[in-house]
Amino acid sequence: MKFDVSSLRWTREPRSSAITRDRIEIVTQPHTDLWQRTYYHFRNDNAPVLQMTTDEKFFSFVVKTEFAESHCTGTT
C-alpha cells in the first residue's frame, strides 16, 4: 500500500500535530474523546480524527501511546 501523506484528511483538526511518512503524532486537548452510547448514555464526540481512503482490502498499523496524566486517583 502506498502511503501518501497528502491524501490524509482531518475531522476536527488538533491544535498540535506532526505528520511524516514514518510517523503521525497527534497531541489532543483535555476532555476530548470518541465515546458513543455508553450504558449511562454518555456521548463525547470531539476528538481529532485523521482519515484516508484506500483500495486495499486489509492493512495494518502500529499504535503507540503516551499519557502525561492519569485519571486514576490511586484510591480504592
MDTraj code that builds the backbone (N, CA, C; nanometers):
import mdtraj as md
import numpy as np

residues = "MET LYS PHE ASP VAL SER SER LEU ARG TRP THR ARG GLU PRO ARG SER SER ALA ILE THR ARG ASP ARG ILE GLU ILE VAL THR GLN PRO HIS THR ASP LEU TRP GLN ARG THR TYR TYR HIS PHE ARG ASN ASP ASN ALA PRO VAL LEU GLN MET THR THR ASP GLU LYS PHE PHE SER PHE VAL VAL LYS THR GLU PHE ALA GLU SER HIS CYS THR GLY THR THR".split()
xyz = np.array([
    [0.0846, -0.1180, 0.0000],
    [0.0000, 0.0000, 0.0000],
    [0.0887, 0.1239, 0.0000],
    [0.0619, 0.2131, -0.0882],
    [0.1363, 0.3386, -0.0941],
    [0.0742, 0.4368, 0.0053],
    [0.1560, 0.4860, 0.0945],
    [0.1086, 0.5817, 0.1942],
    [0.1431, 0.7220, 0.1471],
    [0.0417, 0.7990, 0.1154],
    [0.0592, 0.9349, 0.0657],
    [0.0084, 1.0328, 0.1712],
    [0.0999, 1.1013, 0.2359],
    [0.0646, 1.1950, 0.3434],
    [-0.0348, 1.3002, 0.2947],
    [-0.0251, 1.3407, 0.1706],
    [-0.1139, 1.4457, 0.1193],
    [-0.2587, 1.3980, 0.1046],
    [-0.2825, 1.2669, 0.1124],
    [-0.4194, 1.2158, 0.1000],
    [-0.4937, 1.2131, 0.2339],
    [-0.4255, 1.2446, 0.3420],
    [-0.4882, 1.2437, 0.4744],
    [-0.5822, 1.3626, 0.4903],
    [-0.6947, 1.3396, 0.5578],
    [-0.7937, 1.4446, 0.5808],
    [-0.8356, 1.4450, 0.7276],
    [-0.8489, 1.5639, 0.7831],
    [-0.8880, 1.5796, 0.9233],
    [-1.0388, 1.5974, 0.9381],
    [-1.0916, 1.5396, 1.0437],
    [-1.2206, 1.5761, 1.1005],
    [-1.1854, 1.6272, 1.2397],
    [-1.2111, 1.7497, 1.2664],
    [-1.1711, 1.8151, 1.3914],
    [-1.0190, 1.8114, 1.4083],
    [-0.9515, 1.8971, 1.3387],
    [-0.8051, 1.9035, 1.3433],
    [-0.7561, 1.9435, 1.4828],
    [-0.6507, 1.8787, 1.5324],
    [-0.5988, 1.9124, 1.6656],
    [-0.5195, 2.0425, 1.6622],
    [-0.4944, 2.0976, 1.7782],
    [-0.4108, 2.2182, 1.7859],
    [-0.2658, 2.1871, 1.7545],
    [-0.2244, 2.0619, 1.7801],
    [-0.0851, 2.0243, 1.7592],
    [-0.0772, 1.8866, 1.6938],
    [-0.0036, 1.8797, 1.5826],
    [0.0194, 1.7506, 1.5175],
    [0.1457, 1.7597, 1.4331],
    [0.2052, 1.6444, 1.4062],
    [0.3220, 1.6351, 1.3188],
    [0.3059, 1.5082, 1.2359],
    [0.3142, 1.5222, 1.1050],
    [0.2930, 1.4086, 1.0161],
    [0.4108, 1.3954, 0.9211],
    [0.4718, 1.2775, 0.9212],
    [0.5777, 1.2443, 0.8259],
    [0.5427, 1.1092, 0.7640],
    [0.6239, 1.0656, 0.6730],
    [0.5991, 0.9355, 0.6084],
    [0.6044, 0.8202, 0.7091],
    [0.6847, 0.8324, 0.8146],
    [0.7038, 0.7247, 0.9112],
    [0.6315, 0.7436, 1.0439],
    [0.5727, 0.8604, 1.0640],
    [0.5180, 0.8876, 1.1973],
    [0.4049, 0.9894, 1.1896],
    [0.3025, 0.9654, 1.2696],
    [0.1937, 1.0610, 1.2879],
    [0.1832, 1.0866, 1.4374],
    [0.2027, 1.2108, 1.4771],
    [0.1937, 1.2473, 1.6187],
    [0.0801, 1.3463, 1.6355],
    [-0.0137, 1.3116, 1.7222],
    [-0.1296, 1.3961, 1.7486],
    [-0.1332, 1.4242, 1.8981],
    [-0.1346, 1.5499, 1.9355],
    [-0.1461, 1.5892, 2.0758],
    [-0.2877, 1.6424, 2.0948],
    [-0.3656, 1.5707, 2.1728],
    [-0.5049, 1.6099, 2.1927],
    [-0.5183, 1.7039, 2.3119],
    [-0.6282, 1.7732, 2.3160],
    [-0.6593, 1.8619, 2.4273],
    [-0.7306, 1.7821, 2.5363],
    [-0.7283, 1.8310, 2.6604],
    [-0.8016, 1.7631, 2.7680],
    [-0.9504, 1.7513, 2.7341],
    [-1.0116, 1.6444, 2.7808],
    [-1.1558, 1.6209, 2.7695],
    [-1.2019, 1.5946, 2.6266],
    [-1.1119, 1.5518, 2.5387],
    [-1.1543, 1.5098, 2.4049],
    [-1.1613, 1.3579, 2.4022],
    [-1.2622, 1.3058, 2.3333],
    [-1.2819, 1.1610, 2.3309],
    [-1.3761, 1.1241, 2.2176],
    [-1.3938, 0.9937, 2.1967],
    [-1.4846, 0.9431, 2.0938],
    [-1.5800, 0.8383, 2.1512],
    [-1.6242, 0.8564, 2.2743],
    [-1.7187, 0.7636, 2.3359],
    [-1.8553, 0.7801, 2.2719],
    [-1.9231, 0.6683, 2.2478],
    [-2.0567, 0.6718, 2.1894],
    [-2.1489, 0.5744, 2.2609],
    [-2.2617, 0.6230, 2.3052],
    [-2.3690, 0.5402, 2.3593],
    [-2.3237, 0.4441, 2.4699],
    [-2.2719, 0.4985, 2.5752],
    [-2.2338, 0.4159, 2.6892],
    [-2.3591, 0.3745, 2.7665],
    [-2.3408, 0.2931, 2.8656],
    [-2.4520, 0.2478, 2.9492],
    [-2.5284, 0.3664, 3.0088],
    [-2.4571, 0.4716, 3.0430],
    [-2.5195, 0.5899, 3.1039],
    [-2.5571, 0.6945, 3.0002],
    [-2.5613, 0.6554, 2.8742],
    [-2.5988, 0.7427, 2.7626],
    [-2.5016, 0.8579, 2.7422],
    [-2.3802, 0.8391, 2.7913],
    [-2.2763, 0.9405, 2.7746],
    [-2.2260, 0.9378, 2.6312],
    [-2.2138, 1.0549, 2.5704],
    [-2.1579, 1.0659, 2.4362],
    [-2.0603, 1.1826, 2.4343],
    [-1.9438, 1.1565, 2.3827],
    [-1.8443, 1.2615, 2.3673],
    [-1.7745, 1.2367, 2.2342],
    [-1.8021, 1.3197, 2.1383],
    [-1.7519, 1.3002, 2.0029],
    [-1.6796, 1.4269, 1.9583],
    [-1.5671, 1.4559, 2.0243],
    [-1.4990, 1.5819, 1.9956],
    [-1.3482, 1.5668, 1.9756],
    [-1.2988, 1.4450, 1.9637],
    [-1.1547, 1.4236, 1.9461],
    [-1.1147, 1.4405, 1.7997],
    [-0.9898, 1.4768, 1.7748],
    [-0.9416, 1.4857, 1.6370],
    [-0.9436, 1.3479, 1.5705],
    [-0.9741, 1.3463, 1.4417],
    [-0.9755, 1.2219, 1.3647],
    [-0.9008, 1.2464, 1.2343],
    [-0.8021, 1.1632, 1.2063],
    [-0.7252, 1.1710, 1.0824],
    [-0.7617, 1.0499, 0.9977],
    [-0.8051, 1.0740, 0.8739],
    [-0.8565, 0.9664, 0.7906],
    [-0.7923, 0.9657, 0.6529],
    [-0.8008, 0.8498, 0.5885],
    [-0.7602, 0.8371, 0.4489],
    [-0.8407, 0.7240, 0.3860],
    [-0.8537, 0.7269, 0.2563],
    [-0.9197, 0.6182, 0.1856],
    [-0.8148, 0.5266, 0.1250],
    [-0.8533, 0.4020, 0.1043],
    [-0.7638, 0.3047, 0.0422],
    [-0.8459, 0.2025, -0.0354],
    [-0.7870, 0.1485, -0.1387],
    [-0.8494, 0.0402, -0.2142],
    [-0.8106, -0.0965, -0.1586],
    [-0.7208, -0.0971, -0.0611],
    [-0.6748, -0.2224, -0.0017],
    [-0.7867, -0.2862, 0.0803],
    [-0.7991, -0.4175, 0.0697],
    [-0.8986, -0.4886, 0.1495],
    [-0.8538, -0.4999, 0.2949],
    [-0.7237, -0.5187, 0.3163],
    [-0.6681, -0.5300, 0.4509],
    [-0.5433, -0.4438, 0.4613],
    [-0.5182, -0.3912, 0.5800],
    [-0.3940, -0.3201, 0.6075],
    [-0.3705, -0.3250, 0.7576],
    [-0.2526, -0.2924, 0.8000],
    [-0.2225, -0.2918, 0.9429],
    [-0.1406, -0.1686, 0.9774],
    [-0.1412, -0.1351, 1.1053],
    [-0.0623, -0.0232, 1.1544],
    [-0.0317, -0.0466, 1.3016],
    [0.0633, 0.0256, 1.3530],
    [0.1045, 0.0135, 1.4925],
    [0.0691, 0.1428, 1.5643],
    [0.0118, 0.1307, 1.6824],
    [-0.0232, 0.2474, 1.7635],
    [0.0609, 0.2448, 1.8902],
    [0.1256, 0.3559, 1.9197],
    [0.1982, 0.3728, 2.0458],
    [0.1398, 0.4954, 2.1135],
    [0.1141, 0.4849, 2.2425],
    [0.0538, 0.5966, 2.3146],
    [0.1413, 0.6397, 2.4308],
    [0.1277, 0.7662, 2.4671],
    [0.1914, 0.8235, 2.5857],
    [0.0881, 0.9091, 2.6553],
    [0.0762, 0.8916, 2.7850],
    [-0.0182, 0.9701, 2.8621],
    [0.0576, 1.0504, 2.9663],
    [0.0374, 1.1804, 2.9661],
    [0.1061, 1.2679, 3.0600],
    [0.0432, 1.2603, 3.1986],
    [-0.0862, 1.2322, 3.2038],
    [-0.1572, 1.2268, 3.3308],
    [-0.2467, 1.1048, 3.3332],
    [-0.2926, 1.0710, 3.4526],
    [-0.3836, 0.9582, 3.4683],
    [-0.5105, 1.0059, 3.5371],
    [-0.6217, 0.9463, 3.5003],
    [-0.7474, 0.9779, 3.5679],
    [-0.7628, 0.8979, 3.6965],
    [-0.6715, 0.8066, 3.7185],
    [-0.6760, 0.7223, 3.8380],
    [-0.6356, 0.8044, 3.9608],
    [-0.7124, 0.7932, 4.0674],
    [-0.6818, 0.8690, 4.1891],
    [-0.5887, 0.7925, 4.2814],
    [-0.5721, 0.6623, 4.2555],
    [-0.4852, 0.5821, 4.3404],
    [-0.5529, 0.5311, 4.4658],
    [-0.6821, 0.5591, 4.4831],
    [-0.7556, 0.5103, 4.5997],
    [-0.8555, 0.4052, 4.5549],
    [-0.8929, 0.3198, 4.6468],
    [-0.9933, 0.2170, 4.6147],
    [-1.1126, 0.2278, 4.7046],
])
top = md.Topology()
chain = top.add_chain()
for i, resn in enumerate(residues, 1):
    res = top.add_residue(resn, chain, resSeq=i)
    for name in ("N", "CA", "C"):
        top.add_atom(name, md.element.get_by_symbol(name[0]), res)
traj = md.Trajectory(xyz[None], top)
